[in-house]
Structure formats: structure tokens, C-alpha cells
Amino acid sequence: MEIFKAVLLMLLLGGIIGMFLGVAGEKLYVKEDTRVEDVLAMLPGYNCGGCGNPGCAGMAAKLVEGAMTVDKCRPCKPDQKEKIKAYLAEHSGD
């Protein structure tokens, strides 16, 4: 009989914790900014550090923040720089 009480208690406790986690997952959800990944995909991906950042991911983050211009990327081709500028102008406040 004691084992049934223990199993019932564990099921009840698991249900309560599961419901709490479900509600917390909905209420505390943070929408991810996909602009950094989009800009990173447009950069050449050499991770050369020529722009003053440790790699292209750092530059992509600064481009999205507006703390840097794409002209600092030396290996990036001019037409790709224009695409990045257009993307950032179009998706400025997402």
C-alpha cells in the first residue's frame, strides 16, 4: 500500500511540475532575432578579423545593432555589401 502512495505522489508531483513548466515556457518565451543569422549568411564567412571583430558573427551582430557599417568588411564583394545594406534597411526594427 505504501508503494501505491509513493507512485501516486510522484505522478501528482510530476503533473504539477509539468504544468508549471508548460505555463512558464509560454509566458517567459523570448522571440529570437533572426536578423543576425540572416546577415551572417550574407557575409563571406572568412572570419579574418579585418573588420576589427573576432569573426563574421561579431560583425553581423554589430551590423544589426547599427554599431558598424558593412564597408568595414574587406573581403565582402561590393554587390554583396549592397544586398546587406538593403536587407538592414528593410528589416531595421524587427
Biotite code that builds the C-alpha atoms (Angstrom):
import biotite.structure as struc

atoms = struc.array([
    struc.Atom([0.000, 0.000, 0.000], chain_id="A", res_id=1, res_name="MET", atom_name="CA", element="C"),
    struc.Atom([2.877, 2.357, 0.759], chain_id="A", res_id=2, res_name="GLU", atom_name="CA", element="C"),
    struc.Atom([4.288, 1.888, -2.724], chain_id="A", res_id=3, res_name="ILE", atom_name="CA", element="C"),
    struc.Atom([0.987, 2.968, -4.294], chain_id="A", res_id=4, res_name="PHE", atom_name="CA", element="C"),
    struc.Atom([1.018, 6.146, -2.210], chain_id="A", res_id=5, res_name="LYS", atom_name="CA", element="C"),
    struc.Atom([4.573, 6.873, -3.344], chain_id="A", res_id=6, res_name="ALA", atom_name="CA", element="C"),
    struc.Atom([3.699, 6.265, -7.022], chain_id="A", res_id=7, res_name="VAL", atom_name="CA", element="C"),
    struc.Atom([0.591, 8.433, -6.752], chain_id="A", res_id=8, res_name="LEU", atom_name="CA", element="C"),
    struc.Atom([2.563, 11.201, -5.069], chain_id="A", res_id=9, res_name="LEU", atom_name="CA", element="C"),
    struc.Atom([5.239, 11.097, -7.783], chain_id="A", res_id=10, res_name="MET", atom_name="CA", element="C"),
    struc.Atom([2.601, 11.211, -10.541], chain_id="A", res_id=11, res_name="LEU", atom_name="CA", element="C"),
    struc.Atom([0.885, 14.159, -8.879], chain_id="A", res_id=12, res_name="LEU", atom_name="CA", element="C"),
    struc.Atom([4.158, 15.980, -8.345], chain_id="A", res_id=13, res_name="LEU", atom_name="CA", element="C"),
    struc.Atom([5.250, 15.301, -11.948], chain_id="A", res_id=14, res_name="GLY", atom_name="CA", element="C"),
    struc.Atom([1.937, 16.606, -13.271], chain_id="A", res_id=15, res_name="GLY", atom_name="CA", element="C"),
    struc.Atom([2.140, 19.807, -11.250], chain_id="A", res_id=16, res_name="ILE", atom_name="CA", element="C"),
    struc.Atom([5.739, 20.461, -12.254], chain_id="A", res_id=17, res_name="ILE", atom_name="CA", element="C"),
    struc.Atom([4.921, 19.681, -15.904], chain_id="A", res_id=18, res_name="GLY", atom_name="CA", element="C"),
    struc.Atom([2.032, 22.150, -15.897], chain_id="A", res_id=19, res_name="MET", atom_name="CA", element="C"),
    struc.Atom([4.257, 24.789, -14.278], chain_id="A", res_id=20, res_name="PHE", atom_name="CA", element="C"),
    struc.Atom([6.950, 24.285, -16.925], chain_id="A", res_id=21, res_name="LEU", atom_name="CA", element="C"),
    struc.Atom([4.379, 24.465, -19.714], chain_id="A", res_id=22, res_name="GLY", atom_name="CA", element="C"),
    struc.Atom([2.966, 27.760, -18.466], chain_id="A", res_id=23, res_name="VAL", atom_name="CA", element="C"),
    struc.Atom([6.442, 29.162, -17.796], chain_id="A", res_id=24, res_name="ALA", atom_name="CA", element="C"),
    struc.Atom([7.550, 28.202, -21.301], chain_id="A", res_id=25, res_name="GLY", atom_name="CA", element="C"),
    struc.Atom([4.678, 30.182, -22.807], chain_id="A", res_id=26, res_name="GLU", atom_name="CA", element="C"),
    struc.Atom([4.919, 33.214, -20.524], chain_id="A", res_id=27, res_name="LYS", atom_name="CA", element="C"),
    struc.Atom([8.724, 33.522, -20.499], chain_id="A", res_id=28, res_name="LEU", atom_name="CA", element="C"),
    struc.Atom([9.290, 32.838, -24.211], chain_id="A", res_id=29, res_name="TYR", atom_name="CA", element="C"),
    struc.Atom([11.801, 35.190, -25.824], chain_id="A", res_id=30, res_name="VAL", atom_name="CA", element="C"),
    struc.Atom([11.466, 35.697, -29.560], chain_id="A", res_id=31, res_name="LYS", atom_name="CA", element="C"),
    struc.Atom([14.832, 35.247, -31.236], chain_id="A", res_id=32, res_name="GLU", atom_name="CA", element="C"),
    struc.Atom([16.133, 37.934, -33.573], chain_id="A", res_id=33, res_name="ASP", atom_name="CA", element="C"),
    struc.Atom([16.889, 36.142, -36.831], chain_id="A", res_id=34, res_name="THR", atom_name="CA", element="C"),
    struc.Atom([18.455, 39.189, -38.467], chain_id="A", res_id=35, res_name="ARG", atom_name="CA", element="C"),
    struc.Atom([21.905, 38.311, -37.085], chain_id="A", res_id=36, res_name="VAL", atom_name="CA", element="C"),
    struc.Atom([21.796, 34.845, -38.689], chain_id="A", res_id=37, res_name="GLU", atom_name="CA", element="C"),
    struc.Atom([20.486, 36.317, -41.945], chain_id="A", res_id=38, res_name="ASP", atom_name="CA", element="C"),
    struc.Atom([23.276, 38.904, -42.138], chain_id="A", res_id=39, res_name="VAL", atom_name="CA", element="C"),
    struc.Atom([25.843, 36.296, -41.118], chain_id="A", res_id=40, res_name="LEU", atom_name="CA", element="C"),
    struc.Atom([24.743, 34.138, -44.041], chain_id="A", res_id=41, res_name="ALA", atom_name="CA", element="C"),
    struc.Atom([25.323, 37.091, -46.398], chain_id="A", res_id=42, res_name="MET", atom_name="CA", element="C"),
    struc.Atom([28.860, 37.778, -45.145], chain_id="A", res_id=43, res_name="LEU", atom_name="CA", element="C"),
    struc.Atom([31.766, 35.907, -46.790], chain_id="A", res_id=44, res_name="PRO", atom_name="CA", element="C"),
    struc.Atom([32.454, 33.769, -43.711], chain_id="A", res_id=45, res_name="GLY", atom_name="CA", element="C"),
    struc.Atom([36.248, 34.050, -43.747], chain_id="A", res_id=46, res_name="TYR", atom_name="CA", element="C"),
    struc.Atom([36.425, 35.055, -40.054], chain_id="A", res_id=47, res_name="ASN", atom_name="CA", element="C"),
    struc.Atom([39.527, 37.053, -40.942], chain_id="A", res_id=48, res_name="CYS", atom_name="CA", element="C"),
    struc.Atom([39.146, 39.757, -38.300], chain_id="A", res_id=49, res_name="GLY", atom_name="CA", element="C"),
    struc.Atom([39.918, 42.508, -40.813], chain_id="A", res_id=50, res_name="GLY", atom_name="CA", element="C"),
    struc.Atom([36.895, 44.488, -39.630], chain_id="A", res_id=51, res_name="CYS", atom_name="CA", element="C"),
    struc.Atom([38.111, 44.562, -36.026], chain_id="A", res_id=52, res_name="GLY", atom_name="CA", element="C"),
    struc.Atom([35.789, 41.808, -34.814], chain_id="A", res_id=53, res_name="ASN", atom_name="CA", element="C"),
    struc.Atom([36.869, 38.299, -33.860], chain_id="A", res_id=54, res_name="PRO", atom_name="CA", element="C"),
    struc.Atom([34.829, 36.868, -36.733], chain_id="A", res_id=55, res_name="GLY", atom_name="CA", element="C"),
    struc.Atom([31.877, 37.327, -39.023], chain_id="A", res_id=56, res_name="CYS", atom_name="CA", element="C"),
    struc.Atom([29.369, 36.552, -36.254], chain_id="A", res_id=57, res_name="ALA", atom_name="CA", element="C"),
    struc.Atom([30.624, 39.515, -34.233], chain_id="A", res_id=58, res_name="GLY", atom_name="CA", element="C"),
    struc.Atom([30.383, 41.778, -37.245], chain_id="A", res_id=59, res_name="MET", atom_name="CA", element="C"),
    struc.Atom([26.871, 40.545, -38.065], chain_id="A", res_id=60, res_name="ALA", atom_name="CA", element="C"),
    struc.Atom([25.736, 41.353, -34.525], chain_id="A", res_id=61, res_name="ALA", atom_name="CA", element="C"),
    struc.Atom([27.209, 44.851, -34.720], chain_id="A", res_id=62, res_name="LYS", atom_name="CA", element="C"),
    struc.Atom([25.672, 45.438, -38.143], chain_id="A", res_id=63, res_name="LEU", atom_name="CA", element="C"),
    struc.Atom([22.230, 44.572, -36.806], chain_id="A", res_id=64, res_name="VAL", atom_name="CA", element="C"),
    struc.Atom([22.769, 46.823, -33.774], chain_id="A", res_id=65, res_name="GLU", atom_name="CA", element="C"),
    struc.Atom([23.852, 49.658, -36.079], chain_id="A", res_id=66, res_name="GLY", atom_name="CA", element="C"),
    struc.Atom([27.228, 49.942, -34.365], chain_id="A", res_id=67, res_name="ALA", atom_name="CA", element="C"),
    struc.Atom([29.177, 49.242, -37.577], chain_id="A", res_id=68, res_name="MET", atom_name="CA", element="C"),
    struc.Atom([28.860, 49.628, -41.326], chain_id="A", res_id=69, res_name="THR", atom_name="CA", element="C"),
    struc.Atom([29.294, 46.824, -43.826], chain_id="A", res_id=70, res_name="VAL", atom_name="CA", element="C"),
    struc.Atom([32.028, 48.812, -45.568], chain_id="A", res_id=71, res_name="ASP", atom_name="CA", element="C"),
    struc.Atom([34.474, 47.624, -42.883], chain_id="A", res_id=72, res_name="LYS", atom_name="CA", element="C"),
    struc.Atom([34.305, 44.073, -44.293], chain_id="A", res_id=73, res_name="CYS", atom_name="CA", element="C"),
    struc.Atom([37.257, 43.923, -46.675], chain_id="A", res_id=74, res_name="ARG", atom_name="CA", element="C"),
    struc.Atom([36.677, 40.529, -48.331], chain_id="A", res_id=75, res_name="PRO", atom_name="CA", element="C"),
    struc.Atom([32.990, 41.197, -48.984], chain_id="A", res_id=76, res_name="CYS", atom_name="CA", element="C"),
    struc.Atom([32.214, 41.964, -52.631], chain_id="A", res_id=77, res_name="LYS", atom_name="CA", element="C"),
    struc.Atom([30.539, 45.316, -53.449], chain_id="A", res_id=78, res_name="PRO", atom_name="CA", element="C"),
    struc.Atom([27.316, 43.726, -54.727], chain_id="A", res_id=79, res_name="ASP", atom_name="CA", element="C"),
    struc.Atom([27.023, 41.659, -51.537], chain_id="A", res_id=80, res_name="GLN", atom_name="CA", element="C"),
    struc.Atom([27.594, 44.784, -49.442], chain_id="A", res_id=81, res_name="LYS", atom_name="CA", element="C"),
    struc.Atom([24.680, 46.421, -51.236], chain_id="A", res_id=82, res_name="GLU", atom_name="CA", element="C"),
    struc.Atom([22.481, 43.382, -50.528], chain_id="A", res_id=83, res_name="LYS", atom_name="CA", element="C"),
    struc.Atom([23.362, 43.567, -46.829], chain_id="A", res_id=84, res_name="ILE", atom_name="CA", element="C"),
    struc.Atom([22.646, 47.310, -46.726], chain_id="A", res_id=85, res_name="LYS", atom_name="CA", element="C"),
    struc.Atom([19.282, 46.768, -48.434], chain_id="A", res_id=86, res_name="ALA", atom_name="CA", element="C"),
    struc.Atom([18.399, 43.936, -46.049], chain_id="A", res_id=87, res_name="TYR", atom_name="CA", element="C"),
    struc.Atom([19.273, 46.017, -42.990], chain_id="A", res_id=88, res_name="LEU", atom_name="CA", element="C"),
    struc.Atom([17.284, 48.995, -44.328], chain_id="A", res_id=89, res_name="ALA", atom_name="CA", element="C"),
    struc.Atom([14.274, 46.760, -44.972], chain_id="A", res_id=90, res_name="GLU", atom_name="CA", element="C"),
    struc.Atom([14.446, 44.901, -41.646], chain_id="A", res_id=91, res_name="HIS", atom_name="CA", element="C"),
    struc.Atom([15.551, 47.721, -39.351], chain_id="A", res_id=92, res_name="SER", atom_name="CA", element="C"),
    struc.Atom([13.160, 47.240, -36.438], chain_id="A", res_id=93, res_name="GLY", atom_name="CA", element="C"),
    struc.Atom([12.202, 43.548, -36.454], chain_id="A", res_id=94, res_name="ASP", atom_name="CA", element="C"),
])
